[in-house]
Amino acid sequence: MITEVVLFGLPKGMTREQVLASFRSSAPMWREPPELVRKYYLYDGAQGGGVYLWTSRAAAEHWHGPAFRERIRARFGSEPTFAYYESPVIVDNAAGEIVADPG
């Protein structure tokens, strides 16, 4: 599994309510990618973003290609940054399980 962290700056004056409304409106599209295991939206007042758990880095890069980058620029006026991490062990307390790469 691959954990991807995406961050982008928020426009000055954009309220928390406006950011959350934007997040809510985009959430249904993230039900589409079969390779996406989970997504968390991030907000701290100055930045927004997401933490994604993907089945592969290739899937993350595919879904966050030029069209995604343009949507972020159009919606928030900033360029997103991306960081990728291998996630060899995942503790899922909601499901009551630990998922580990057998490698």
N, C-alpha and C positions, 0 to 999 in steps of 0.2 A: 504494500500500500504506500501511497505517496500523500503526504500532507503538503498543501500549497497555501501560502499566506499571501494574500493580495491586499495592498494598501494604496490609498489615493487621498489626496488633499481635498478638503471640502471648501466651497466658496465662503468667504467671509459673509456673515449675515444669514447664512442658511440655518434655519432653526432645526432643533432636534425633531420636531414633528414633521418637517419637510423631508428630512433625511429618512425617517422611519417610513413615511408614506412611499418614498421612492423604493426603499427596500421591499416593502410589502408588495408593491406593484411588480417587482422583478422576480419575486419568490416563485411563482408558478412555473416560470420557464426553466428553473433549476430542477424540476421534477423530470425533465426530458432526458438528460444524459444518463444512459444506462451505466456508465463507468463512475458516476458520482455516488459515493456512499453516503456522504453527509456534508452539509454546509452550515456554517455559523456566520452570521453577519456581525461586523465589528463597527463600533462607533465610540469616539472619545471626545467629540466636540470639534476637533480640528481635522481629524482623519476618519475615513470610513474604510470599509474593506470586508474581507471574508477569509475564513479558514475553511478549506475544502479538504475532504478526504476522498482521494481518487484511487482507482484500481491501478493506474499507471501514470507516469509523467507525460507520456505521449497524449493521453486523454486530456490531462490538464492543459497542456499547450494547445491542443486542438480547440477546446472550448473557450480558451482565453486568447484567441488569435486576433487578427485585425478588427473584426466586427465588434468584439467585446471591448477592445481598447478604444474604439471610436465611440461606443455607447457611453463609456466612462468619461471620456473627454467632453462629449456633448452634454451629459447630465451634470457633471461636477466640475468641469473646466480644468482637470488635471490629468496627468499621465499616471497610470497605475504602475506599481512595482510588484515584482513577483519573487518569492523565495520558495524553494522546494526542499523537502526533508523526507528521507526514507522513514517509514513508520513500521518497524519490524514487530512491535508488540503494542497492542491496543487493549486498554482496560475499558470495558463497556459496562458500567454499573447499571444502566437502565435495562440492558438485556441480561445482566447477570452473568457476563462471560468475559474471558480473556482470549483475544485472538492473537496468535503468534505465528510469524513466518517460520515454517518448518526448517528453513535453510540453516 
